[in-house]
C-alpha cells in the first residue's frame, strides 16, 4: 500500500485529539504544542516513579 493511501485510512487516537483540541481552546498554537511534545523535559512515566525517595514513605 502506498504512503498516501495509508495516510487516508489512518485512524487517530480520540484522546490525543481531545488533548490537542483542549490545548487549542486554551490559546496554544500548533507550534506551541509541537514544541512541548518535542521538549526533553517531559514528566517521567508513572512506572518509573518509586516511593524510595519519598520522606512520607520512609520507615
Order of alpha helices (4+ residues) and beta strands (2+ residues): alpha-alpha-alpha
